[in-house]
Amino acid sequence: MDELIALVAEKTGLSPELSQTAAETVLDFLKARLPEPLPRQIDAALGNSGTSSGEDAANKMVRSLFGKE
C-alpha cells in the first residue's frame, strides 16, 4: 500500500496523507464493485487486510481540504 500511496503522491503532487485517502477511496470503490475473490486478491497484493470504508476516506479527504484534520 505504501508503494501505491507514494506513486499517487508523485504523480499528483498531493501530500502523502491526501494520497493515502485518494488511494483508499479508489480501492474501496473497486472492491465494492468487483466479484469475489478479486477484492481479497487486491488486499493480498497490497499486503493488507483492507482499507477504511469509502465513506470514511471521503470524509477524511474533505476535512483535509478544509483544514479540519
N, C-alpha and C positions, 0 to 999 in steps of 0.2 A: 504494500500500500504506500509505503514511503517513497518508492520509486515513481509511482503514479502521481503522487502529490508534487514531487519535485518537478516532474515533467509538465504538469499543469502550470505550476508557478513559472517555470522557464518560458513556456510558450505564450502565456497570457500576461505575465508581469504582475500577477496577483501575489499578495502575501502568502506565505505558507498556510496560514490559518484559513484564508479565503479559498485557497487552492484545495485544502482538505475538504472544506464544505462543498465546493463545486464537485469534486470527485465523488464524495459520498452521495450527493444528490443524484448524480447521473447513475451511479451504480445501483442505488436503491430503486430508481425508476426502471432500469433494465431488469433487475432481479424480480421486481413485482410483475413484470410482463412476460418473462421467459418461462417456458415449461421446465419442470424438474427433469433432470438433475442439474440443469445449467446454472441456476443461482448458487448451488453448493459448489459447483466447479469454479465459478468466479471467486467465491470466498477462498477456496483452496489455492487457486492460482495467486491470490493476493496475500496468502499466508495469514488469514484472519478468519474469525468465525462469523463475521458480519459487520455491518456498519450501522450507524444510527438510522432511525427512520427518516424517510424523505421529508416529512413534515418538520421534524426536529432540525434537520440540516438546513431546510429553507428558512426556518425561524432564526437560526443562528446567523445565517448569511444576512438576513435583513437587519438584525440587531447590529452586526458588524458594520454594515454600510452606514448606519445612522449613529455610530459611536456608542452604542448601548451595551457593548460587550467588554 
